[in-house]
Amino acid sequence: MGQAGMAEAAVRYLRSVRTTAPEPVEPLPRPELRCVGADERAPLDAREFRRVLGNFATGVAVITAPPATGGGSPAGFACQSFTSLSLDPPLVAFMVGRTSTTWPRIARAGVFCVNVLGADQGDLCRAFAVSGADKFAGVPHDPAPVSGAPRLTGAVAWIDCAIHAVHTGGDHLIVVGRVNALGTEATDDPLLFHRGRFARLAP
């Protein structure tokens, strides 16, 4: 089963065992999905795509999830693709590569916490961008109030979520989360990413 299938199975299971169902949300028709034909070519050079899109400044977040049932370590990865999605119901979204080794652990947890990093947390972002390392070593955190996912100390904001839906998006997955709790913990400016490097708001 591929990662998308694993995620969908995890969401179906979690929905089946919920004790309190969320407010119903009318789903939109699922778009038609198809494979790219062998005779089709990507219309753009990947490096040029990254260069041009790099002009769009984004915030930086770390997505975390609690340890799996029975023990283990929490999961987390650095993410630039976090966004708000809906006010009613409160939904957010982030994108993750299909080859991510962290995503299956978040999918199995069924919950996650978005930690919006502050302007001085560039090193923390780099630590969570490394694959295979103990990303939480020496990183102070406490459990988010609903999911128990790590809430990183010093983050300017946190959003505690349950996985609401997972959609395919090319070589990424689009993960939609339903917000159960949120708050701000610091007064620092947010960490920004622009043209391949960290940035911060001007005074």
GROMACS elastic network, one bead per residue, 0.5 to 0.9 nm:
[ bonds ]
;  ai    aj funct       b0    kb
    1     4     6  0.80627   500
    1     5     6  0.57573   500
    1     6     6  0.63264   500
    2     5     6  0.51683   500
    2     6     6  0.61802   500
    2     7     6  0.86683   500
    2    98     6  0.88249   500
    3     7     6  0.61281   500
    3     8     6  0.85975   500
    3    98     6  0.65535   500
    3    99     6  0.80874   500
    3   100     6  0.89760   500
    3   103     6  0.81979   500
    3   104     6  0.66590   500
    3   107     6  0.89736   500
    3   173     6  0.89437   500
    4     7     6  0.51352   500
    4     8     6  0.62228   500
    4     9     6  0.85859   500
    4    98     6  0.75651   500
    4   166     6  0.75161   500
    4   167     6  0.77625   500
    4   168     6  0.71454   500
    4   173     6  0.71898   500
    5     8     6  0.51195   500
    5     9     6  0.60482   500
    5    10     6  0.84830   500
    6     9     6  0.51177   500
    6    10     6  0.60945   500
    6    11     6  0.86511   500
    6   104     6  0.72626   500
    6   107     6  0.74602   500
    6   108     6  0.81374   500
    7    10     6  0.50313   500
    7    11     6  0.62119   500
    7    12     6  0.86273   500
    7   103     6  0.86366   500
    7   104     6  0.70212   500
    7   106     6  0.88263   500
    7   107     6  0.52296   500
    7   108     6  0.73391   500
    7   110     6  0.86498   500
    7   165     6  0.87257   500
    7   166     6  0.68026   500
    8    11     6  0.51020   500
    8    12     6  0.61474   500
    8    13     6  0.85918   500
    8   107     6  0.84321   500
    8   165     6  0.76025   500
    8   166     6  0.64829   500
    8   167     6  0.86408   500
    9    12     6  0.50900   500
    9    13     6  0.61230   500
    9    14     6  0.85797   500
   10    13     6  0.51614   500
   10    14     6  0.61312   500
   10    15     6  0.85703   500
   10   107     6  0.61731   500
   10   108     6  0.58038   500
   10   109     6  0.82186   500
   10   110     6  0.67560   500
   11    14     6  0.51545   500
   11    15     6  0.61203   500
   11    16     6  0.86132   500
   11   107     6  0.75912   500
   11   108     6  0.84132   500
   11   110     6  0.66522   500
   11   163     6  0.67749   500
   11   164     6  0.72321   500
   11   165     6  0.69898   500
   11   166     6  0.81069   500
   12    15     6  0.52110   500
   12    16     6  0.62499   500
   12    17     6  0.89691   500
   13    16     6  0.50985   500
   13    17     6  0.65298   500
   13    18     6  0.88500   500
   14    17     6  0.54087   500
   14    18     6  0.62455   500
   14   110     6  0.68144   500
   14   163     6  0.88690   500
   15    18     6  0.54134   500
   15    19     6  0.89771   500
   15    21     6  0.79153   500
   15   164     6  0.89623   500
   16    19     6  0.87606   500
   18    21     6  0.62154   500
   21    24     6  0.81001   500
   22    25     6  0.85912   500
   23    89     6  0.79158   500
   25    89     6  0.77456   500
   27    30     6  0.82672   500
   28    31     6  0.87596   500
   30    33     6  0.86005   500
   33   168     6  0.87061   500
   34    37     6  0.87017   500
   36    39     6  0.83227   500
   36    40     6  0.65784   500
   36    41     6  0.86131   500
   37    40     6  0.52833   500
   37    41     6  0.84772   500
   38    41     6  0.80374   500
   40    43     6  0.88404   500
   41    44     6  0.86819   500
   42    45     6  0.73904   500
   42    46     6  0.86184   500
   44    47     6  0.85845   500
   44    48     6  0.71575   500
   44    49     6  0.65890   500
   45    48     6  0.52944   500
   45    49     6  0.61699   500
   45    50     6  0.88046   500
   46    50     6  0.62874   500
   46    51     6  0.86181   500
   47    50     6  0.51833   500
   47    51     6  0.61276   500
   47    52     6  0.87044   500
   48    52     6  0.61198   500
   48    53     6  0.84175   500
   49    52     6  0.54857   500
   49    53     6  0.60788   500
   49    54     6  0.83310   500
   50    53     6  0.52346   500
   50    54     6  0.57623   500
   50    55     6  0.89288   500
   50   195     6  0.89513   500
   51    54     6  0.51544   500
   51    55     6  0.72285   500
   51   195     6  0.72314   500
   51   196     6  0.84985   500
   52    55     6  0.57713   500
   52    56     6  0.80558   500
   52   195     6  0.86159   500
   53    56     6  0.56743   500
   53    57     6  0.88217   500
   53   195     6  0.83197   500
   54    57     6  0.70230   500
   54   193     6  0.84688   500
   54   194     6  0.59692   500
   54   196     6  0.65408   500
   55   194     6  0.61412   500
   55   195     6  0.55761   500
   55   196     6  0.88946   500
   56   193     6  0.86054   500
   56   194     6  0.65937   500
   56   195     6  0.78336   500
   57   192     6  0.66405   500
   57   193     6  0.56475   500
   57   195     6  0.76273   500
   57   199     6  0.88211   500
   58    80     6  0.63171   500
   58    81     6  0.77058   500
   58    82     6  0.87456   500
   58   191     6  0.86352   500
   58   192     6  0.56403   500
   58   193     6  0.53993   500
   58   194     6  0.67898   500
   59    79     6  0.87637   500
   59    80     6  0.61734   500
   59    81     6  0.82087   500
   59    82     6  0.79314   500
   59   116     6  0.75156   500
   59   117     6  0.78695   500
   59   190     6  0.67943   500
   59   191     6  0.59504   500
   59   193     6  0.61930   500
   60    78     6  0.72731   500
   60    79     6  0.60105   500
   60    81     6  0.79558   500
   60    82     6  0.78471   500
   60   115     6  0.85752   500
   60   116     6  0.61963   500
   60   117     6  0.58814   500
   60   118     6  0.83872   500
   60   125     6  0.77283   500
   60   190     6  0.77811   500
   60   191     6  0.59111   500
   60   192     6  0.59967   500
   60   193     6  0.67422   500
   61    77     6  0.84830   500
   61    78     6  0.59135   500
   61    79     6  0.51907   500
   61    80     6  0.62860   500
   61    81     6  0.83743   500
   61    82     6  0.71041   500
   61   114     6  0.63616   500
   61   115     6  0.52270   500
   61   117     6  0.53860   500
   61   118     6  0.89833   500
   61   125     6  0.77169   500
   61   155     6  0.86538   500
   61   191     6  0.84902   500
   62    76     6  0.65058   500
   62    77     6  0.54936   500
   62    79     6  0.56856   500
   62    80     6  0.85468   500
   62   113     6  0.81492   500
   62   114     6  0.59591   500
   62   115     6  0.50606   500
   62   116     6  0.66596   500
   62   117     6  0.72191   500
   62   124     6  0.89395   500
   62   125     6  0.71057   500
   62   128     6  0.71979   500
   62   152     6  0.85660   500
   63    75     6  0.81767   500
   63    76     6  0.53225   500
   63    77     6  0.55325   500
   63    78     6  0.64575   500
   63    79     6  0.67593   500
   63    82     6  0.89722   500
   63    94     6  0.88252   500
   63   106     6  0.88437   500
   63   112     6  0.65424   500
   63   113     6  0.57248   500
   63   115     6  0.62469   500
   63   116     6  0.88060   500
   63   150     6  0.89289   500
   64    74     6  0.71819   500
   64    75     6  0.54875   500
   64    77     6  0.67690   500
   64    78     6  0.89978   500
   64   106     6  0.75194   500
   64   111     6  0.86718   500
   64   112     6  0.54388   500
   64   113     6  0.52285   500
   64   114     6  0.65973   500
   64   115     6  0.76666   500
   64   149     6  0.58932   500
   64   150     6  0.58938   500
   64   151     6  0.77217   500
   64   152     6  0.88981   500
   65    68     6  0.86852   500
   65    74     6  0.57665   500
   65    75     6  0.51060   500
   65    76     6  0.63045   500
   65   105     6  0.76988   500
   65   106     6  0.54989   500
   65   107     6  0.88735   500
   65   109     6  0.65801   500
   65   110     6  0.82873   500
   65   111     6  0.62652   500
   65   113     6  0.64028   500
   65   147     6  0.80212   500
   65   148     6  0.77396   500
   65   150     6  0.64979   500
   66    69     6  0.88135   500
   66    73     6  0.75219   500
   66    75     6  0.65213   500
   66    76     6  0.89407   500
   66   105     6  0.89768   500
   66   106     6  0.79641   500
   66   109     6  0.67489   500
   66   111     6  0.78174   500
   66   112     6  0.74453   500
   66   113     6  0.89300   500
   66   143     6  0.81958   500
   66   147     6  0.74456   500
   66   148     6  0.59083   500
   66   150     6  0.64176   500
   67    70     6  0.81189   500
   67    71     6  0.60719   500
   67    72     6  0.54157   500
   67    75     6  0.68448   500
   67   105     6  0.83289   500
   67   106     6  0.89880   500
   67   109     6  0.74611   500
   67   148     6  0.89752   500
   67   149     6  0.79703   500
   68    71     6  0.58609   500
   68    72     6  0.62163   500
   68    73     6  0.75407   500
   68    74     6  0.74924   500
   68   105     6  0.74801   500
   68   106     6  0.88519   500
   68   108     6  0.73650   500
   68   109     6  0.61297   500
   69    72     6  0.80078   500
   69   109     6  0.81278   500
   73   134     6  0.86864   500
   73   136     6  0.85166   500
   74   105     6  0.85753   500
   74   106     6  0.89393   500
   74   136     6  0.77993   500
   74   149     6  0.75166   500
   74   150     6  0.73718   500
   75   102     6  0.63107   500
   75   103     6  0.83562   500
   75   105     6  0.65831   500
   75   106     6  0.66921   500
   75   135     6  0.81761   500
   75   136     6  0.84774   500
   75   149     6  0.85960   500
   75   150     6  0.86132   500
   76   102     6  0.66513   500
   76   103     6  0.84582   500
   76   105     6  0.89947   500
   76   106     6  0.80232   500
   76   112     6  0.89892   500
   76   128     6  0.66465   500
   76   129     6  0.89401   500
   76   135     6  0.73652   500
   76   136     6  0.83119   500
   76   150     6  0.86072   500
   77   102     6  0.69293   500
   77   103     6  0.85125   500
   77   125     6  0.83440   500
   77   127     6  0.87590   500
   77   129     6  0.59100   500
   77   130     6  0.81366   500
   77   131     6  0.85331   500
   77   135     6  0.83790   500
   78   124     6  0.88887   500
   78   125     6  0.58062   500
   78   126     6  0.76210   500
   78   127     6  0.83314   500
   78   128     6  0.52062   500
   78   129     6  0.51862   500
   78   130     6  0.87219   500
   79    82     6  0.66141   500
   79    94     6  0.76679   500
   79    95     6  0.78789   500
   79    96     6  0.78223   500
   79   125     6  0.85808   500
   79   128     6  0.89953   500
   79   129     6  0.82767   500
   80    83     6  0.89186   500
   80    94     6  0.82080   500
   80    95     6  0.84299   500
   80   192     6  0.89864   500
   80   193     6  0.77624   500
   81    93     6  0.80688   500
   81    94     6  0.52852   500
   81    95     6  0.55686   500
   81    96     6  0.80085   500
   82    92     6  0.75142   500
   82    93     6  0.57801   500
   82    95     6  0.69299   500
   82   114     6  0.82161   500
   83    92     6  0.58766   500
   83    93     6  0.54359   500
   83    94     6  0.62749   500
   84    87     6  0.82785   500
   84    90     6  0.84939   500
   84    91     6  0.65670   500
   84    93     6  0.62422   500
   84    94     6  0.87621   500
   85    90     6  0.76370   500
   85    91     6  0.52776   500
   85    93     6  0.62776   500
   85   176     6  0.81985   500
   86    89     6  0.61404   500
   86    90     6  0.52788   500
   86    92     6  0.67071   500
   87    91     6  0.65695   500
   87    92     6  0.89479   500
   88    91     6  0.76316   500
   89   178     6  0.75791   500
   89   179     6  0.84087   500
   90   177     6  0.85329   500
   90   178     6  0.60135   500
   90   179     6  0.55851   500
   90   180     6  0.83075   500
   91   161     6  0.85687   500
   91   164     6  0.82010   500
   91   176     6  0.66851   500
   91   177     6  0.55607   500
   91   179     6  0.58045   500
   92   159     6  0.88556   500
   92   161     6  0.83891   500
   92   175     6  0.84163   500
   92   176     6  0.57913   500
   92   177     6  0.52581   500
   92   178     6  0.65872   500
   92   179     6  0.70851   500
   93   174     6  0.68409   500
   93   175     6  0.54402   500
   93   177     6  0.58670   500
   93   178     6  0.87894   500
   94   173     6  0.83781   500
   94   174     6  0.60266   500
   94   175     6  0.54167   500
   94   176     6  0.67825   500
   94   177     6  0.83168   500
   95   169     6  0.84586   500
   95   172     6  0.62674   500
   95   173     6  0.55795   500
   95   175     6  0.60366   500
   95   176     6  0.88407   500
   96    99     6  0.84533   500
   96   100     6  0.69529   500
   96   103     6  0.71858   500
   96   171     6  0.87351   500
   96   172     6  0.53696   500
   96   173     6  0.54068   500
   96   174     6  0.68082   500
   96   175     6  0.76339   500
   97   100     6  0.53555   500
   97   103     6  0.82262   500
   97   171     6  0.61159   500
   97   173     6  0.62383   500
   98   101     6  0.85394   500
   98   103     6  0.80413   500
   98   170     6  0.88745   500
   98   171     6  0.58990   500
   98   172     6  0.50832   500
   98   173     6  0.61909   500
   99   102     6  0.89702   500
   99   103     6  0.84729   500
   99   171     6  0.82646   500
   99   172     6  0.82774   500
  100   103     6  0.56072   500
  100   104     6  0.77460   500
  100   131     6  0.87947   500
  101   104     6  0.64567   500
  101   105     6  0.77486   500
  101   131     6  0.78601   500
  101   132     6  0.84107   500
  102   105     6  0.55400   500
  102   106     6  0.66523   500
  102   107     6  0.89094   500
  102   131     6  0.83940   500
  102   132     6  0.89805   500
  103   106     6  0.50620   500
  103   107     6  0.60879   500
  103   108     6  0.86193   500
  104   108     6  0.61398   500
  104   109     6  0.86092   500
  105   108     6  0.51576   500
  105   109     6  0.62903   500
  105   110     6  0.87324   500
  106   109     6  0.50466   500
  106   110     6  0.62554   500
  106   111     6  0.67679   500
  106   112     6  0.67627   500
  107   110     6  0.51092   500
  107   111     6  0.74754   500
  107   112     6  0.88710   500
  107   163     6  0.77188   500
  108   111     6  0.83354   500
  109   112     6  0.76892   500
  109   163     6  0.89529   500
  110   147     6  0.89149   500
  110   161     6  0.88817   500
  110   162     6  0.60067   500
  110   163     6  0.54090   500
  110   164     6  0.87084   500
  111   147     6  0.59448   500
  111   148     6  0.85555   500
  111   149     6  0.73901   500
  111   160     6  0.78886   500
  111   161     6  0.56899   500
  111   163     6  0.55105   500
  111   177     6  0.80550   500
  112   144     6  0.89944   500
  112   147     6  0.67539   500
  112   148     6  0.83880   500
  112   149     6  0.58154   500
  112   150     6  0.84294   500
  112   159     6  0.84108   500
  112   160     6  0.62580   500
  112   161     6  0.53507   500
  112   162     6  0.62509   500
  112   163     6  0.74088   500
  112   177     6  0.80842   500
  113   144     6  0.70523   500
  113   147     6  0.75590   500
  113   148     6  0.84205   500
  113   149     6  0.56671   500
  113   150     6  0.68731   500
  113   151     6  0.67889   500
  113   158     6  0.66603   500
  113   159     6  0.54963   500
  113   161     6  0.58885   500
  113   162     6  0.85663   500
  114   151     6  0.80294   500
  114   157     6  0.80692   500
  114   158     6  0.54216   500
  114   159     6  0.50040   500
  114   160     6  0.65529   500
  114   161     6  0.78928   500
  115   150     6  0.87203   500
  115   151     6  0.65687   500
  115   152     6  0.64814   500
  115   155     6  0.58233   500
  115   156     6  0.75838   500
  115   157     6  0.60736   500
  115   159     6  0.68179   500
  115   160     6  0.89186   500
  116   155     6  0.54946   500
  116   156     6  0.56739   500
  116   157     6  0.51326   500
  116   158     6  0.61128   500
  116   159     6  0.84197   500
  116   190     6  0.71966   500
  116   191     6  0.80208   500
  117   120     6  0.80860   500
  117   121     6  0.60461   500
  117   122     6  0.80332   500
  117   124     6  0.84452   500
  117   125     6  0.77436   500
  117   152     6  0.87399   500
  117   154     6  0.74915   500
  117   156     6  0.58568   500
  117   157     6  0.74796   500
  117   189     6  0.87768   500
  117   190     6  0.59304   500
  117   191     6  0.56369   500
  117   192     6  0.86983   500
  118   121     6  0.54352   500
  118   122     6  0.80312   500
  118   154     6  0.69392   500
  118   155     6  0.55494   500
  118   156     6  0.54265   500
  118   157     6  0.85987   500
  118   186     6  0.81034   500
  118   187     6  0.86783   500
  118   188     6  0.58374   500
  118   189     6  0.57265   500
  118   192     6  0.85714   500
  119   122     6  0.69864   500
  119   156     6  0.89209   500
  119   188     6  0.67099   500
  119   189     6  0.54705   500
  119   192     6  0.71861   500
  119   198     6  0.86063   500
  119   199     6  0.76753   500
  119   200     6  0.58791   500
  119   201     6  0.82959   500
  120   123     6  0.79109   500
  120   124     6  0.87529   500
  120   188     6  0.82797   500
  120   189     6  0.85563   500
  120   190     6  0.84008   500
  120   191     6  0.70240   500
  120   200     6  0.88664   500
  121   124     6  0.51521   500
  121   125     6  0.63933   500
  121   126     6  0.88508   500
  121   154     6  0.80165   500
  121   155     6  0.80561   500
  121   190     6  0.89621   500
  121   191     6  0.70192   500
  122   125     6  0.50533   500
  122   126     6  0.63459   500
  122   127     6  0.87502   500
  122   191     6  0.71648   500
  122   198     6  0.70321   500
  123   126     6  0.50468   500
  123   127     6  0.62530   500
  123   128     6  0.88012   500
  124   127     6  0.50903   500
  124   128     6  0.64499   500
  124   129     6  0.87387   500
  124   135     6  0.89058   500
  124   139     6  0.82666   500
  125   128     6  0.52670   500
  125   129     6  0.62681   500
  126   129     6  0.50046   500
  126   130     6  0.67385   500
  127   130     6  0.56695   500
  127   131     6  0.89524   500
  127   133     6  0.82013   500
  127   134     6  0.88606   500
  127   135     6  0.60544   500
  127   136     6  0.86599   500
  128   131     6  0.77607   500
  128   133     6  0.83895   500
  128   134     6  0.88964   500
  128   135     6  0.55910   500
  128   136     6  0.82560   500
  129   135     6  0.86284   500
  130   133     6  0.62992   500
  130   135     6  0.77102   500
  131   134     6  0.88830   500
  131   135     6  0.86330   500
  132   135     6  0.81708   500
  133   136     6  0.87083   500
  133   137     6  0.89634   500
  134   137     6  0.57117   500
  135   138     6  0.85303   500
  135   139     6  0.78517   500
  136   139     6  0.51170   500
  136   140     6  0.79400   500
  136   141     6  0.86602   500
  137   140     6  0.85646   500
  139   152     6  0.74299   500
  139   153     6  0.78747   500
  140   151     6  0.86694   500
  140   152     6  0.63062   500
  140   153     6  0.56373   500
  140   154     6  0.87903   500
  141   150     6  0.58025   500
  141   151     6  0.52783   500
  141   153     6  0.51421   500
  141   154     6  0.88742   500
  142   148     6  0.81546   500
  142   149     6  0.81255   500
  142   150     6  0.56143   500
  142   151     6  0.52513   500
  142   152     6  0.67611   500
  142   153     6  0.75094   500
  143   146     6  0.83470   500
  143   147     6  0.76240   500
  143   149     6  0.53699   500
  143   151     6  0.55960   500
  143   152     6  0.86869   500
  144   147     6  0.58783   500
  144   149     6  0.53556   500
  144   150     6  0.60643   500
  144   151     6  0.54231   500
  144   158     6  0.83460   500
  144   159     6  0.84944   500
  144   160     6  0.63589   500
  144   181     6  0.83126   500
  144   182     6  0.88414   500
  145   148     6  0.59716   500
  145   149     6  0.83288   500
  145   160     6  0.75797   500
  145   180     6  0.89635   500
  145   181     6  0.72964   500
  146   149     6  0.82148   500
  146   160     6  0.67719   500
  146   161     6  0.80184   500
  146   180     6  0.68416   500
  146   181     6  0.69661   500
  147   150     6  0.87891   500
  147   160     6  0.65329   500
  147   161     6  0.69869   500
  147   162     6  0.73987   500
  147   180     6  0.84760   500
  148   151     6  0.82718   500
  148   160     6  0.85829   500
  149   160     6  0.77400   500
  151   155     6  0.79981   500
  151   158     6  0.68783   500
  151   159     6  0.89159   500
  151   160     6  0.86955   500
  152   155     6  0.58884   500
  152   158     6  0.83409   500
  153   156     6  0.88432   500
  153   185     6  0.80423   500
  153   186     6  0.88854   500
  154   157     6  0.86524   500
  154   185     6  0.69147   500
  154   186     6  0.61633   500
  154   188     6  0.85733   500
  155   158     6  0.70290   500
  155   184     6  0.79188   500
  155   185     6  0.65780   500
  155   186     6  0.64770   500
  155   188     6  0.85303   500
  155   190     6  0.85177   500
  156   183     6  0.87448   500
  156   184     6  0.56720   500
  156   185     6  0.55443   500
  156   187     6  0.64375   500
  156   188     6  0.63192   500
  156   189     6  0.74314   500
  156   190     6  0.66377   500
  157   182     6  0.75321   500
  157   183     6  0.57311   500
  157   185     6  0.58966   500
  157   186     6  0.71857   500
  158   181     6  0.84329   500
  158   182     6  0.55341   500
  158   183     6  0.55917   500
  158   184     6  0.62769   500
  158   185     6  0.77695   500
  159   179     6  0.66547   500
  159   180     6  0.78093   500
  159   181     6  0.61123   500
  159   183     6  0.67316   500
  159   184     6  0.89177   500
  160   177     6  0.88021   500
  160   178     6  0.83868   500
  160   179     6  0.58626   500
  160   180     6  0.56859   500
  160   181     6  0.50532   500
  160   182     6  0.57787   500
  160   183     6  0.88958   500
  161   164     6  0.85449   500
  161   177     6  0.54552   500
  161   178     6  0.52433   500
  161   180     6  0.54306   500
  161   181     6  0.71419   500
  161   182     6  0.86794   500
  162   176     6  0.86134   500
  162   177     6  0.53952   500
  162   178     6  0.53107   500
  162   179     6  0.67394   500
  162   180     6  0.72388   500
  163   166     6  0.77766   500
  163   175     6  0.71697   500
  163   176     6  0.61475   500
  163   178     6  0.63126   500
  164   175     6  0.77241   500
  164   176     6  0.53735   500
  164   178     6  0.55349   500
  165   174     6  0.82460   500
  165   175     6  0.61152   500
  165   176     6  0.50803   500
  165   177     6  0.69536   500
  165   178     6  0.88344   500
  166   173     6  0.66850   500
  166   174     6  0.56343   500
  166   176     6  0.60936   500
  166   177     6  0.88592   500
  167   172     6  0.88880   500
  167   173     6  0.57494   500
  167   175     6  0.65395   500
  167   176     6  0.81759   500
  168   171     6  0.79531   500
  168   172     6  0.65222   500
  168   174     6  0.60454   500
  168   175     6  0.88167   500
  169   172     6  0.51031   500
  169   173     6  0.53485   500
  169   174     6  0.62477   500
  170   173     6  0.75402   500
  179   182     6  0.73950   500
  184   187     6  0.80021   500
  186   189     6  0.86948   500
  189   200     6  0.72160   500
  189   201     6  0.68517   500
  190   200     6  0.69093   500
  190   201     6  0.76787   500
  191   198     6  0.69708   500
  191   199     6  0.64930   500
  191   200     6  0.57200   500
  191   201     6  0.82065   500
  192   197     6  0.83891   500
  192   198     6  0.56082   500
  192   200     6  0.54919   500
  192   201     6  0.77698   500
  193   196     6  0.66983   500
  193   197     6  0.55871   500
  193   199     6  0.56272   500
  193   200     6  0.81652   500
  194   197     6  0.55414   500
  194   198     6  0.62818   500
  194   199     6  0.65093   500
  195   198     6  0.83309   500
